[in-house]
Amino acid sequence: MSGAAAVVVNYKTRDHLVRCVASLRAGGGVGPIVVVDNHSGDGSEEALAGAEAVTFLDTGANLGFGAAANRGVAACTEGYVVIANPDLEVEPGAVAALVAALEGDPGLAAVGPRIHTPDGRLYPSARRFPDLVTAVGHAVLGLHDPDNRFSRAYKMADWDHGRADVDWVAGTCMAVRRSAFEAVGGFDEGYFMYVEDVDLCWRLAARGWRVGYEPDARVHHVIGAASDRHPYRMMLEHHRSLWRFARRTTTGARRALLPAVAAGLAGRTGLAWLHHARRKPRREPSLVASPGSGAP
């Protein structure tokens, strides 16, 4: 079995980053680890001093998740690359299971692990590309009723989460086949944050590649450890990314609906802000760009 490189995109999550790198090394199956830092200035580089086979790349600016991940992939040469957030820890054997899935199926371009939150809940990291009706239902009802039938369908909530092909997997943690990743140009750097993973998988599918889910690879993720630093800006970026994806993927007569989609996304941004403001005290210390997750 071949080894894999790991690329971790970091921004001001020093303590999480140290634990993430340690888990990647202890879990086995990982060769070089490239930490791409979006100019954190929080001592992340110093905290990793002496870590085995770790390259630290400071981008010099906050480039966003996809742009930083692309630079990390370009900085290593392995045929398989695990791309990850810094606020996660992998279980032993997780990387090996992801690599085995790619090696065992030459049609797979990317594969995602089973992801759990710290309290043990299963995170819906594998999802469908929603059709227009499902997308509207999820957008309208998801903020106040996350268990509605449209959101459940989009998040594949009723699926047993066994080994299978899926439409897309979260950039929170995914293993990619370098040849496929490079063939589609990597992540679209026009996305500052969010949906870059959905877009990548959509472009891979358009080129005939498949995306898989590997439940034997297990990862624990602290949801929002980075994005919660600036929630209102992140909600705006999320909806901007949804708009970019809608413009890219809507074809034919349905493009006539794009003005309504734009208006709906603008309205949903306002509702999301209001919902967050009512849910907990406002907390906005700094702009963040490290998570890679298509959508809440």
JOMO-V831607 format. One record per backbone hydrogen bond with DSSP energy under -1.0 kcal/mol. NH is the residue of the N-H (numbers start at 0). CO is the residue of the C=O. If there is no record, write none. Layout:
BEGIN
nh = {NH;NH}
co = {CO;CO}
END
This chain:
BEGIN
nh = {3;4;5;6;7;8;9;16;17;18;19;20;21;22;23;24;25;26;30;32;33;34;35;36;37;38;46;48;50;54;56;58;62;64;67;68;69;70;71;72;73;75;80;81;82;83;84;88;90;92;93;96;97;98;99;100;101;102;103;107;108;109;110;111;113;115;116;119;122;124;126;127;134;135;136;137;138;139;140;141;144;147;151;152;153;154;156;158;163;165;167;169;172;173;174;175;176;177;180;181;182;183;184;185;190;198;199;200;201;202;203;204;205;207;208;209;211;212;213;216;218;219;220;221;222;224;227;228;229;233;234;235;236;237;238;239;240;241;242;243;244;245;246;247;248;249;253;254;255;256;257;260;261;262;263;264;265;266;267;268;269;270;271;272;273;274;275;276;277;278;279;285}
co = {28;79;31;81;33;83;35;12;13;14;15;16;17;18;19;20;21;22;3;52;5;54;7;56;9;36;42;45;47;32;34;36;60;191;63;64;65;66;67;68;69;72;175;4;173;6;171;219;217;26;90;92;93;94;95;96;97;98;99;104;209;209;174;211;216;218;120;116;114;122;167;153;130;131;132;133;134;135;136;137;140;144;147;148;149;150;151;155;212;210;126;124;169;82;110;80;108;78;176;177;178;179;181;180;187;194;195;196;197;198;199;200;201;204;203;106;109;163;111;213;113;88;115;86;220;221;223;225;226;229;230;231;232;233;234;235;236;237;238;239;240;241;242;243;244;245;250;251;252;253;254;256;257;258;259;260;261;262;263;264;265;266;267;268;269;270;271;272;273;274;275;228}
END
